[in-house]
Amino acid sequence: MRLFIQIPCLNEESTLPLVLSTVPKQIEGVDEIHILVIDDGSSDRTVEVARELGVEHFVFHTRNMGLARSFRDGVDYALQHGADIVVNTDGDNQYPQERIADLVQPILRGEADIVIGDRQTKTIEHFSPFKKLMQGVGSGVVNFAAGTDLPDAASGFRAYSRESLYRLNVVTQFSYCMETIIQAGNKRLRIASVPVKTNPKTRESRLFKNIFQHMGRSGQAIMRSYVMFKPHVVFLTLAIAFFVGALIPFGRFAVLSWLGVAGDHIQSLILGSALLVGALLSIALLVLSDMLHTNRTLTEDALERIKLIQYGPDRQLDPRTGGARDAAVHPSLPVSVAAVESKHGARDGHA
């Protein structure tokens, strides 16, 4: 059983030593533990500090690409190097790395495909009352969209099984947290939570400027994912709302006509007609989105099969040497979509 712990970093030279010092060296049920640092365009000594502390696996971005891309490239690297479980944590030492052993246990026992560290946000001292409220509201919205019951949907302290990563496809540019939960819930993956206590705050978040920006981008990601998986709910609801709305002015005009005073209320017919057109357009969008949903399902099935081949045992790279395990069979194996580096310093792929 091979575990990769990936740490996305953007100028984390001061906090990275705290993270690495608390990462467990041994976990029951895990044969190998590898640490992967994803340098998301750092301008400080993050990479040098990581090397000095013994990190052997890196993914490099020549400029800041964001959390979602960092997660996706890290997963790609880990799977190519034979990861059975991938744990994602942060380089700012927000999460208790010593709890990684507890985080992976439900996967090792075969009870879950994804495990999320529940930060118990209501108990976090540096969270304002408004932020605690919004965290709860956000988790509720995600649970509604995903059909899950998770206490902390925004937590980035997570463990993924290899099989779950085959089925997840991150397309957002902001944060993968909400999107992967909605995908996992709608794809019937098993998701579990493990209560954790966060470490004291070390710096302000670099993912967003303020909570309102975070709320806006998260809401956009949630809505996009919800429409992707449940288009019939969205557009059928809109069609019914427009149709019921159209009945009101039409009914008003009919009553006025019966009373003989409809001549001065032609605007009721205009409004009712506009709402009826909206209902018809919603039905048309429902048909189109349902066809796209079917096409996306087939495409994701094909992607899953491609990943099974791409990350199969005969194409995996050895995490100790960085070389292909069976270069004679697959001499032209692509290494990664991002620049990667083994412990021997060889760099492959492209930035």
N, C-alpha and C positions, 0 to 999 in steps of 0.2 A: 504494500500500500504506500503510494507516494503522495506526499502533501506539498503543495506549493503555497507559500504565503506571499502574496503580492502587496507591495506598498507603493501606491502612487505618490510621487513627491514633486513639489514645486518649491524650491528654496527651503529645504528642511534640514540644513546642516546642524542647526542647534538642537532640534528635537529628535532627529533620527537616531542618535545614540541611545536616547531613552527608550525608543520603540524597540530597537534591536536587542537591548540588554534584557528585556522582559519577554522576548519571544521564547517559547519553550523549546528546549533542545531535544527532548524525547516525549513521545505521546504513546500511550498504550494503544496497540492496534495499528500504529503507523510505523512503517519500516524506514522511510526516508523523509526528512524535512528539508526543504529547500526554500531559501528566501530570494524573492525577485523584487528588485527595485525598479520602478518605472519612472524614469527621469523625464518629466513633462516640461522640458525647456528651461531647466534651472540655470540661474546665472551665478550661483554661489558654489560652495564646495560640497554640495550634496553627494555627488558621485564619488569624489575623493574620500569623503568620510565613510561612505558605505564600503568602499574597497578596503580602507584601513581596518574596518570592523569585520572583515571577512566575507562580505557579500560577493557571490560569484556569478550571479545572474542579473542581467540588466536589459531593459528595453529603453531605447533613447528616442526622444522627440526633439527635433532641432528647434522647434518653437512650441509654445504652449498650445496644446490641442484640446484640453478640457478633460474632465473626469470620465465622461462616457467613453471617449476614445482611448484614454489610458486603461480603463477597465477592459475594453475589448482587445487591445493589443497585448495586455498582460495575460489574458485568458488564452489568446492564440499561442503565445510563447510557452505558457505552462502546459497546454495540451500537446504541443509538439514535442515537449520534453517528457511526456508520459505521466502527467499529473492525473491522479485518481480523484483528488479533492483539491479545490482551489479556495483559499481563504483570502478575502479582501479586507484590509485594514487601512488606516490612514497614517501619513507620515508626521502628523502633528501631535501624536501620542494622546489622542482623544480617547481611544479604546484601551481596555485592559488586555494586553496581549497574553498575559498568563491564563486568560480564560479561553484561549484558542482550543485547548484540549477539550473543554466542555462543549465548545461550539461544534466540533466535528463528531462528537459521540453519536448523536442521532443518525448521522449518515453512516458511520461505521456499523451501527446496529441495524441498519437497513430500515429505519423508521421514517426517514425524511430524505428528500432530494436537495432541499435548500434549508439552511438554518440561519436565522436572523437574530443578532444580539439585541435584545430589548433594553434600551438605555434607561427605561423607566423615567421618561422625560419630566414627569411631574415632580420628581425628587431632585432634579439638577438645579443647583443653587444659582448658577450664572445665567439660567434661562429666565427671561422676564415672564410675568403672568400672561401677557399677550402671546408671547412665543410658545409657551406651554399650551395655551388654548388652541393656537393655530396648528401645532404639532398633532394635537388630538383630532382636530377637524380634518387635517390632511390625511391622517391614517384612516379615519372613517370613510372619506371619499375613495381612497385607494381600495379599501376592503369592499366597498360597494361595487366598484368597477371590476375587482378581481374575484369576488365571491369568496373572500377569505375573512379571517378574524384575527388579525395581527395587531398587537398593541403599539408597535413602533415601525411603521412602514418606511420611514425615511432613514433608518439606521443603515450605515454603510459597512458595519461590522458583520460580515456574512461568510458562510461556507457553502460552496456549491459542489455537488457531485459531478463527476465527469459526464454522466449521462444527461444531467439537467442542462449542462452547458452546450451539449449538442443540439438541444431543442430551443435554446434561447437565442434571439437575434437582436442585438442592440442597434437601434437606428437613430435615436435622439442624439443631439449634440451637447445637451446640458448635463444631465445626470441619469445614470442607468437605474437608480434605486427604484423609482416608481414604476418605470417601464417593465423591468424584469419581474416584478411582483405581479403586475397585471397579466403579463404573458404567462407566467407560471400558473397563476390561478385559473386562467382560461384554458390552459393546456393540461390541467388536472395533475400538476406536479405537487408532491407533498411538501408543505412548508411548515417548519417548526420555529418556535422562539425560545431563546435562552435568556433569562434575566441577567443583566450585567450592570456594574457601576462604572460610570465614566470617570476618567482622570480629570484633575483640575485643568481649566482652560489655559492654553499656552499662547494663543494668538487669535485674532479675528479670522473668520472664514474668508478664504480667497475664492470660493465658488460663486458668491454673490455679494453685491454691494450692501444690500439691506434686506430685511425680511420680506418686504413687499415685492422686490425683484424675484426673490426665491419663490414666493407664493405665485407670482405670475407665470414664471417659467415652469414650475411644477404643475400648475393647473393646465398649462398648454400641453405638457407631456402626458398628463393623465387623460385629458380629453381626446388627444390624438390616439392613444392606445385603446381607449374605450370605444371610439368609433371604429377602429380597426377590427376589434373582436365582436362588437355587438352593434353593428350598423342598423339592424332591424329595430332595435329598441329606440335608437335616436331618431331615425327618420319616420318610423311609424308614429311615435309620440308627436313629432312635429306635424305630420299629416292630420292626425286627429285634432290637434290643437287648432290648426288653421281651419279645418272643416267646421268644428264647433263654433269657432269665431265667425265664420262666414254665415252660419245659420242665424246669428243674432241680428245683423243688419237686414238680412233677407226677411226674417220674421217681422222685424219692425216695419219694413216697407209693406209687407203683406197686410199687417194690421192697419196701417195708415191708408192703404188702398181700400180696405173694407170700410173704413170710416169716411172715405171720399176725400181725403186731404193729402194724398201721396204726391201730388204734383210738385210741392216745394221740398221734397226730401229725396231727390234723385241720388244724393251723395251716399245714401244707404246702399243702393245697388252698386255704386262704384266700389265702395269699401268691401262689400260682400264678394264682388267679383274678384277683387285683388286677393282677398284671403282664400278664395276657392282656387285661384291660380297657384297660390303658395302651397295648398294641400296637394294639388296635382304634381307640382314640381318635387315635393317631398316624396311622393310615391315613386316618381321617376328616379330620384336619387337613391331610394331604397332598392330598386331593382338593380341599378348600376353598382351600388356598394355591395350588394349580395353577390353579384358576379365577381367583383374584385376580391371579396372575402374568400370565395371558392378558389380563385386563381392563386391567392396568397397562400392558402392552405396547401395546395399542391406544390407551390414553389418552396415552402418551408420543409415539406416532406423530402423534396429533392435535395435541399441544403443539408438536411440531417444525414442523408445517405452519403453526400459528398464529404461531410465531416468525418463520418465513420471510416471512409477511405483515407482522407487526408491525415487524420490523427491515429490511424491504425498502428498496431505494434511494429509492422515492418517499415513504417515511415517515421517512427519516433526518433528523436535525437537523444543521445546519452547525456543526462544532466551533469555527469562528472567530467566528461571530455569535450562536450559540445559537438561531437561528430555524429554522423548518421550511424545507426546501428546496423543497417544493411545497405551500404552505399553501392554495392555491386548490383543490387536489384533496382534501387532507385537513385542513380547517381545525380539526377537533376532535381532533387527534392527542394522545393522552395522553403526557405527558413522562416520568414516572417514578413508581415506587411510593414513592420517598423524595423529600424536598425537594432540588432541584438548583439550581445557580446557574451562569450563563454569565459570561463575562468582563465583560459589560455590567451585571451585578448583578441581572438579572431573575430572580425565583424562581418556579418553577412546581411543580405536583404537590402532594403533601401529605406530612407527616412521619409 
